[in-house]
């Protein structure tokens, strides 16, 4: 049993956490983690809702497409990504995951990659993300970087592995496009993707 880095008590890793993230040990016990997360999200003006709570609270926004989100707390630090594929307000598929040492931008790109994989080939779809950086990376900057041998004027391309993979997959899927939407604006499926991306820090999805 691990020892909580905050309170010093030994604790059991919740079964769903161990199953979802094999080999990863949370630094804090569930009680301390909840207290810390509540304080952090309150300070940031954000909520930490389960997916069930999101569906009960929010109804607005587009209801068809893939909705993605990623985060790291702190940045860099542990983080997660989430993606949900929705058609006419009904969930078709969803996926989410966690990395113990990552960045916001990597998680946003990972969410887009995993979100695209949820949609069958030749199915027209829009990938929604609240990361303007991810949209600009794929639609504006990557073609120029690729033309220069995947180099940028200011130095190496960050997250090149994910950028290249996403560009290649989108090129093979011309029926898919990417659109930006605002974060934490009460848009139901963006909030849902956000909840998936932070599921690793809760005891309930």
Protein Blocks (a to p, Z undefined) as FASTA:
>chain_A
ZZdfklopacdddfklmmmmghiacfbdfklmmmmmmmmmmmnopacddfklmmmmpmgd
cfbdcdddddddddeddddddddddeehiafbdcddddfbdcfklmmmmmmmmmmmmpcg
hiacddddfbfklmmmmmmmmmmmmmnoopafkbccehklmmmmmmmmmmmmmmbccddd
dehkhpaklmmmmmmmmmmmpcbZZ
